[in-house]
C-alpha cells in the first residue's frame, strides 16, 4: 500500500522481486506471519521498506479496496492443547498406528473390502487445528462407490481399531522405531529454509525447543500421555462429517452462512455409540509388525582418486542404458527409471490404459511398501508421454530391496488384479480426468498442447475412451506392457559402480521384458504457429462456473542455451510489473502469470490470466495483455545494463542451487545429456546485453516481424446464464 518514506504503492514487492526474492503472508488462528526471502546484502534495505508499513503506512483507500476485492475472488475429536507435550508428542504415536497402511492395519482392511480409495488424517500442523487452546485429530477416508453403501461397517471398523490400541496399550517397541526413524532422518536431513516456521515457534516453545518442538522428533517416551490421548478418542465426542454430491437436497435443511453450502446435522444413533464403546478388535487387525526397512548401516562408500563431476554411462545395450554419479557426503541414493514404450502414444484408449496401469500398480504396492514410506523412503510412479517413470530415494542400504519389490509386483501384476479392483480404480480415474478438464486452467493448458503437438490426447479424449474399457482389455494391456521396453536409468548417491550395475540388471532380469527397437519409438513433433495471431475459443465445460481463462502463447524457436537464458531473463523482469498492472491495478483476476514454455524442444513464453465472465470478457483480457506488452517495451527501454546484471545474478543462483542436482541430471529421460547446462547458461548470460532483450522482445510481440501468437480462451458462464444453468441443473435432478 506504500508508506510515507516509500510512497510508491508497489515499492516493497518490486524491490524484493528485483533482487531475486519473494514475499508472502499467512493468517492463521492465533497469528499472522509476514515473510520474505532476499539476498543478504539487500536485507537491511528490505527490512526498512517492510518496517515502514507499520510505522507510517499511507493506507490509500483505493489500494485497500483493490486488495479486499482480490481476496474475495480467492478464498473430528477435539482434545486439549498438546503444546506442553512437544517432547513426547503422544498424538504422533497414535497417528502413526491409526494412519498405518501396512499389513494388519485399518486402511489395509478397508481397501481389501474395496470400500475406500484413499485415506489421510492425524493431527494437522496449522494453528487452526493445533494451537494453545485445542488440537484436532482427524481420520478421513475417500469412499468408493461400493463403500458409500457400507458407511456403518466402515465406522464400526474405525472404532474397532481404536479399541485395539486401547486394549494393547502403548508399545515401547513401536515408540523406539518411530524415535530411530525420525532421529536418523533429522541427522541426515537435507538443508532446508525453516525461518518461517521458527518465527511462529518462538510464540509457543521455550528457546531450546524452537526447532525440536515443531519438528517430528520424539525426545521422551511417555506412555501415560499416550494412554490419556487414546482415552479422548471416544464415540461420544466424535464429529462425523459426510461429503457427497448425491444427497437429496430435501435432506439438507440448513445453509452454511459464508459459502451458502446446504447441509444438515443429526445425532449419532445411541445404539451406534453403545456398540462402538465396546466393539471388539476385528481378527484382521494387529499392531504394525517390526519394520524391516529401518536402516542400520550408514557407512559411506570409499572415494576414488577421481570423482566424476557429472553422470557417466556405465552400461548400454538394446534394452537399457545406466547412468551413474557417486555422491559421498551422505548415506542416501536416488534411483530413477524411465520405461520407454510406444503404447501410450498410439491412441486415447492406450493413453487412458497407461494411466490405469500406474494407478492400479500404486494401489497394489501400498500395503507392501508402506513400511518403507514410514522409514522415510520415497517412491513415485507416474505416466510420461513416452511411457512410465519410477523414481525412488532414501538411505542406500535398503533401497535395492524396494526396487526389487516393485519389479516382482510388475511381474505378478496380471495375477494380482481383480475385476472389482479394476472397476473401483476405473471410477476413481474417471473422476480424476473429469476434475482436470472441468477446471478451466487445466483445460486451457491441455488444449494448448493438443494444438501444438502432432500427437496429444486430451483429458476429455482419455475420459471418453476409458468409459468403454473393460477388465479384459486392461488385463491384456498389463500383460503386453513389458513386451517391448527401453529402460533409461540414473543412479546417484552413496552406491558403488558394481552395486549399481548389479541392482539395475537384476531388476531388468526380474521383469523379463523384451527390447524396444529405436524404429518403434515415436518421435514427438511440434507444429510451428504461423506468423500472426490465432485464436481458439471454447466454453468452460462446467456450465455453472463463472471463471474464464485467457492464455496467450508466443512461440519462439528451437531450444538453445542462449534463447532459454534470454527468455528466462525477460520473464524475471516481466513478472512483477505484469502482476502489478493486470492483477493489482486493473483487477482482471487474482491469478496472473508468465512462464517459459518448452514444448518438446520448442521454446516460447506464455501469459495467463484467470478472470470471471461476469466481470470481463476474454477479448478484453486479451487486449489488456497486449497493452501491457506494449508498455513493457517502454520498461525495457529504461532498464539499465546494471539492473540486468542484477537479474542475471538472480537467474544464475537459481540455476545453480534452485534445482537439485539429481533433477538436473535426470534430463536423461528427455534424451538430453547436457549435464553442465547450468554452467553453459552462466557463460551465455555474460554475453547478453540489454539491447538483445529489447530487440528480441520487439520481434516476438504483436506487429513484430516474428510474432507467432496462439491465444486460447476458455469462457466462463456469465451471471445471467449462470442462474439459468443452475435452474436447469436443479430441474434435472
N, C-alpha and C positions, 0 to 999 in steps of 0.2 A: 504493500500500500504506500510505501515511501515514508520518509521521515524528514524532519527539518534539515538535518545535516546532509541527507541524501534524498532529495525531493523526487527524483525520477521514480515513477511507480514501480518499475521492474528492476531497479538497480541491483538489489541484493541477488536475485535469481540470475540476472545477466552476468554479474561478477563471478558467481560460483561456476556457472556453465562455461564461461570464457576461460577459466583457469582449470578446466578438466575435472570439476567436481560435480556433485549432485546434492539435492536437498529435498527434504520431505518432513512431514509431521504426522503424528498419530494421536488420536484422542481415545483414551481408554476410560474405564470406570472411575478410577481414582486419580488419574494424572493425564496430562498432555505432554508429549515429548516432541521437541523440535530437534532435528539433527541435520548436519550437512557434512560432506566429505570434501576435502580440498588439499592441495599440496601444502606442505608445512610452511613454505616461505610466504604463502598468501594468507596464513591463518589469522594473524592479527588484524589485517585489513578486513577479512570476512567477519571476524568477531565484532569489530567496531560497527560495521553495517548492520549486523544482526541485533546488537545491543540497542541501537537507535530506535528499533521498532518499539521497545519497551520504555525508552527514555522520553522521546518526543515524536511519537508517530503522527502522521498527517491525518489519518482516518478520513480520507476523502469519501464522500457519500456515494459517488458513482462507482468507486472501486469496491466498496463494501457490498453494494447491490449486485455488482457483477459476480463477485466471489460467492455470494449467497445463492444466486441463481445457478451457478456452475455446480455447486454441491447438490442442489435439488435434482439435478439431472443424474446424480450418482446413486447414490445410496446402496430322568434326570434326577439322583439322590443329592440333596444338599447336605453337606457336612460342615462342621466348624472349620474355621481357618486353619491351614496347615503350615503357616509360615514359621511357627516355632519348632516345627519338626523337619527343618531343612537338612539336618544331618542324617536322619533315619529314613525320611520320605516313605512312610507306610503306604501312601497312595500309589507310589511307583511299584512297590512289591505286589500289591493287589492287582493293579492294572496289567502287570507283566504276565500274571497267570490267567486272568479272565480274558485278556485280549490275545492269548496264545492261539496259534492256528495249526500247531503240530498234532501229533498223534495223541488221542485221548482228550482233546480239547473241546470246548463248547462249539467253536465255529467249525471245526472239522466235522463234528456230528451233524450240525445244521446243513453243511454243504453236501454231505453224503446223502442226506434226506432230500436234496435238491430244493430246499426251502429258501436259501439265501444266495445272493450273488457276490456280496461284498460285506465287509464289516470294518468298523473303526470305533474309536472311543478312548476311554481313560480320562485322566484329568488334564484339562487344557491349560496352556501356559499363559494365555491372555488374561488380563486382570478383570474382565467381565465375569470370568468363571473361576478365577483363582486370585483371591485378594485378602485383605486384612479382616474381612467380615465372614467370608464363607468360601467354600470350594465346591464345585460341581463334579460329579462323576457320571460319565455317560457310557452307555452301550448302544451303539447304533448298528442296525443291520439293513441292508438293501434287499428287500424281499423279491424272490422270483414270483412269476405269475402263480405258480403252484403254492408258494409259501404264503400268499395272501389268504389262502383258504385254511391255513393252519396256524393262525395267529395265537390261539390259546395254547397249542402244543409248543410253539416257539417260546412263549413266555414261561411255560412250565419248565422247559429245558434250561432257560437262563437262571431261574431261581433254584433249580436242582443243582446246577453247577456252583452257584454261590454257596449253597448249603454244604457242598463237598469241601469248599475252602474252610468253612467254619468248623466242620467236623474234623478235618485233618489238622487244622491249626497252622500257625507259622512254621515254616520249614527252614532250618539253618542251611541245609544243602542248597536250596534254591536261592536264598539270600546270597550265599557265597558265590554262586555262579554269576548272579547279577553284579555283585561287587567286583569280581575279577574282570568281567567283560567291560564294564564301564571304566574301571581303573586303567586297563590296557588301552582302551580307546582314547581316554584322556591323555595318557602318556605318549601315545604316538599320533595324536591328532594333527591335522593339517593346520597351518597358520590361518587364523580367522580374525575378522574385524568384529569385536564384541563391545565396542564403545557404546552403541545404542542400548544394549542390554544392561551394561554396567551402570549407566546413569539412572536407570529405573531401579536396579537392585539396591542402590545407595539409600533409597527410601525405606527399604524393608529389612535389610540384613545388617549385622554388625560388620565392621570393616574387614575382618578376617574371612568373612563368608560372602563377600561380594561376588566372587567367581564361583565357588563351590556351592553356594546356596541356590543359585539358579541352575547350575549345570546338573547333569543327571547322576553325579557321583553319590554313592551311598557311603557314609562315613561311620555309621554305627548301627548295630543290629538291635532293634527294639521290638521284640515280639509282643509286648503289651500294647504298644501303639498300633501295631498291625492288627491285633485282635480287636481292639477298640474300633478301628476303622471299619473292619468287616462287620461289626455289630451295628454300624449305621446303615448298612445295606439291607434294609428290611422292606417287605411289601407295603407296609402302611405309609411309608414316606416316598414311595416311588412315584414319579410323574411319567406317565406313559403317553407318548405322542405318536400318532399315526398319520403319515402324509400320503395322500393318494389323489390322483386326478379324477378318479371314477366314483367319488362319493356322490350320492344322490343329494342335490342341493337342498331338498326339503329337510334333510337331517341336520344341515349346518345352519342353525338358527341364530347365530351370533356373528358380528362383524368386528374384526380387529381394527381399532380406530386409526392407526397410522397408514398401514398398507392396504386397508379395506379387504382383508382376506376373510372369507367366510369360514367359520369353524363352529365346533360345539364342544362342550366338556361334560363328561358323565362320571359318576362314581364307579370305581372298580368294584365289580360284584364281590360281596362279602365272602361267598364260598370260594372265590379265586384266592383271596388273601389268606383265608384259613388253610387252603391247600398248599400255597406257596411257603407258608411258615414251617410246615412240617414235611414237605416233599423230600423223599429220599434221593440221593445221587443216583443217576442212571448208571447201569452197568458199563455203558460205553465210556464213562468219564474216569479219568485219573489225572493226577498231577503231572506236570511235564517231566519227561524222562531226562536223565543226565545228557547234557549237550555235548555231542562228540565233535562239534565244530570249534569248540573253545581252543584257542591257540596256546601252546606251551613253549614253543621254540621260536624265539625272537632273534636268533643269530643272523648276522649279515654275511652275504657271500663275500669271498675274498676278492679284492680288487686287482685286476690285471694291470700290466705295465702301461697299456694304452687303453683308455676308456673312450669308446665311440661317443661323439657328441650328438649324433643322430642315429635313428634306427638303421640297422644293417640287415640285409636279406640273408637269412640262414639256410633257407630251403626253398626250392621251386620245382614243381613238376606239373603235369597236366591236370592235377587235382587241386593243388593248393600252392600258396606262397606264404612263408612265415617270416615276419619282420621282428626284430628284437633290439631293445635298448636296455642295458642294465642300469639300475639306479641303486646306489649303495647306502644311502643315508637312513633308510627306514625299512623295516621288515614287511613291506606291503608290495603288492603286484597288481597290475591291470592286465586282463586278457580280453581282447576284442576280436570277434569273429564276424565276417560278412559272408553269408551263404548266397552266392550269386546264382540266380535261377532265371530261366526265360519264361516261367509260367505266369507270373503276375502281370506282365505287360500284354498278354495275349487277348484278354477280354475283361469287361467289367465283372463278369462272373468269377474269373480266376483271381482278380484283384480282391474281391469280397472273400473268396475262399482262403486267400493268403492271410487276410485279417483274422478270419475264423481260426486258422491254424495256430496263429500266435496266441489268441485269446484262450483257446482250449488248452494249449500246452502250458501257459502260465498257471491256469487253474489246476491242472494235473500235478504241477510241481509244488503247489502251495504247501501242502502238508509235509512233504518230504524235506523241503528246503527251508521251512520256517525256522528251525534251529540255527541254520546258517545266517538268516536275517537277524536273529537275536544276537548272534555272535559278531554282528556288525560287518558281515559280508553283504555286498550289494550285487544284484544281477538285474538285467533288463533285457526283455525280448520284444522286439518291435519290427514292424514291416518297413521296408525301404522299397523304392520303386523297382529296384533290380533284385529283390529277394528279401532276406531276413537278416537282421543284425542282432547278435547276442553279445552283451558286454557284462563283465563281472570284475569285481575288485575286492580286495581285503587282505588280511595277513596271508603271506605266501605259503605258510606251512600246509594249510588245509584247502587252499584254492583249487588245486588239481582234483580233489575229491568232488568238489561242487561241479566242476566241468564234466567229469565222467558220469555223475548222476544225471545231468541234463542229456548227455549222449544216450544213456540207457533208456531214458524216457522217450527220446526221439525214435529209438528202435522199437520200443514196445508200444508206441503211440496207437497203432491200429487196433491193438488188443485192449487198450485201456479205455478208449472212448465208448460211450453207450449212446443209444438214441435219446434217452432222457437228458443226458448231459449236453448233447448236440442241440436239442430243442431249447434248453434253458439259455445256452450261450448265444444261440441264434437270436432269440428275443432280445437279449442284452445288447448284442452287436447292432441289431436293427435300431434300437433306441439310441445307441452312441452315434450312428450315422445320421439318424434323424436330427439329433441335437446339434450336429455340425451344420447341416445345410439349412436348418431353420434359423441359425444365427447369422445376421447379415454380414458381420465382419469375416466369418469363416467362409461364407458363400462367395463374397467378393474375391477372396484370395483363390478359392477353388476355381471360379470362372476364369480368372486371370490366367492360371496355369493351363486350363482347358483350351484357351485361345492360343497361348504362346507355344505349347508343346505339341509335337506331332502326335504323341500318344500320352494321354492323361485321362484317367477315369474319375469323374466327379463323385462326391459322396452320394449324390442323388442317383447316379447310374449304378453305383455299387449297392445302394439300398434296394433299388428295383430288382437287380439281379439276385440279391440274397433272398428276397421274398420267395423265389421259386426253387431255391436249392434244397435238396432233400438229404437225408442222412447217408444214403448210399453214395451219392455224388461226393459228399465231403470225405467219406472214408476212402474212396478211390483217390481223391486228391492227396490225402495224407500219405497213402502208400506210394504215390508217384513222386512226392516232393524230393526224396533223396535219390531218385533215379539219375538225375543229371545236375551236378552242382560243381561250382568252382569256389574254393574257400580262401578268402583273404584273411590273414591273421596278424595282429600286433600284440606282442607280449612286452611289457615294460615294467621294470621293477626289480625286486630282490630275488632273482631266479637265474641260475646258470644257463649257458647255452645248451648244454647237454640235457638239462631238465626241461627246457622249453621244447626242444625238438621231440623228446620222448613223450611229453604230455600231449602235444598237439597231434602228433602222428598216432598216438594211442586213441585219441578222440576220433580221428578220421577213420581209424580201423573199426572202432565200435559202431559208428553209424553206417559203415559199409555202403557208402554212396558211389554212384557212377560219375564219371567225369563229364563236364560240360565243355564241348569244343567251342573255340572262340567264334566260329561261324554261327553258333546258336545264340550268342549273347547279343541282345538287342541294343543298338546304338540309339541313344536319345537325341533327337534333333529338335531345334527351336526355330520357330517362324520369325523372320525379320519383319517388324512392323514397318509398313511403307511410310515414306515421308509424309508429314502432315498430322492431322488429328483424327482419331477414330473412336467411336462411342459404342458401348454395349450397355443397354439399359434393361433391367428386369425388375419385377416386383418382388418385394420381400415375401418369401414363401409363407411366413407366419402372417396371416391376414388380420390379426389383431395386435400387430407390433407396429408402433409408430416410428421406430428407428430406421433411418436411412444411412447409407454409407456411400461416399464418393472416394474412389481410389484412382489417382492419376499416375500411370506408369510411363516413365520416359526412358525408352530403350537407348543404350549407348553402343557398345561394340563387344567384340570377343574379349574375354578377360585377359588382362596383363597386369603385371605388378604396378606399373605406372598409373594405369587407368583406375585400378582398385584404390590406390592411395589417394588419387586426385578426388574421386567421388566421396571417399570417406572424409577427407578434409572439408569438402563442401557441406556435407551433411552435419558435421560438428558445428560449423559456423551457422548453418541454417536453422538448427533445431530450436534455439531459444527465441529468435525473432518470429519464427513461424508460429510457435505456441503462443507467444505474447500477442501476436496480431490476430490470428484466427480463433484462438480459444479464449484468451482473456479479454481482448478489446472488442472483437466482433461477436463473441459468444455464439459461434457457429456450432459448437459442441464441446463436450468435455474431453473427448479423445481425439487428439490431433498428433499425427506422427509423420516422420520422414525416415526412410531406410534405404540402404543399399540393397539391391535385389540381384541375386546371382541365379539365373535360370539355366542350369546345365551348361555353365561356362559363358553365358551371355550376360553382361553387366548392364545395369540401369539403376535408376532410383525411383522411389515411389512415395507420393504424398497421399495420406489417407485421412479423411475427416469423417467422424461419426456424428450425424446430426439427427434432427427429428422432423418428420414430414409436416407436422402441424406448425412448425416454425419457419423452415426454409425449404425451398425446392432444391433438388440436386443440381439443377442448372445454375442456381445462384451460388451454391457452394463451389462448383467448378469454376465459375467466373471469379470468385474471391481468391481461389488458389492461384489462378493466373495473374490476378492483380498483385498478389503477394510476390510472385516470382519476378514481376516487373520491378517492384520496389527492392527486391533482393539484389537485382543488378546494381542498384544505386548503393546498397550496403557494401557490395564488393568493391565498388569504385572508391569508397572512402576507407576500405580496410587496408591497413598498412602491412608491409613485409614483416615488421616486428611483431604485430599481432598474429600474423600467420605462423611465425616461428613458435609462438606460444601454443598455438593449436597443434602444430607438428609434434611438439613435445608431449602433449596430451595423448595424441594418437600413438606415438612411439611407445610410451609407457604401457598403454592398453594392449598393444600388440605383443609386447614382451611379457607382461605379467597378468593382464586381464583375462587371457585364455590359458588354461592349463596346458602344460607341455604334452600330456597324453592326448588332449583334444586336438592340438595342432598336428601331432604325428598321425592321428587317425584319419587324416586326409587320404590315407591309403585306400579306403573304401570307395573313394571317388576316382581312383587311379591317378591321384596327384601325389607325387613323391618329392615335392619341393619342401623338405623338412626345414630348410633355413629361410623359409618365406619371410618371416618377421624381420630377419636381418637384411634381406634384399629390399624389403619395403622401407626400412630405415634409410638405406642408401638412396633409394629412389626419391624419398621425401626431401633429401637435401637439395635435389636439383629442381624441385617445383617452386616456381615463383608465383606471386600473387597475380601477375598478368596471365599466367597459364590458366588459373581458375577462372578469371574473368572471360577469357576468350572461349574456353570450353563451354562454360555455362551459357554464354550468349548464343552459341551454335546449337545447343541442345534444349532450348526453351522455345516457346511459341514464336513463330516468324523467324526462327533461326534456320541456318542452311542445312542442319542435320537433325531437325526436331522430329522425333518419331514417338508420338504420344498415343497411348491407349487409355481412355477414360471409361471406367466401369462404374455404373450407378446401380445400387440396389435401393429401390424406392419403397419407403415405409407407407403405412396406411395413415392418411391424414385424419383429423379428429372427426369430421363428419362421416366419412366412410367407416371409421373405427366403430362408432356406435351402431351403424347398420350391420357390420360384421359380427359384433357381439350379440345383437338380437338374433341374427340368423344362427349363430352358434348355439344360443340357448334353446331356440326352437327345434334344433336338430337333435337335441339330447334325448 
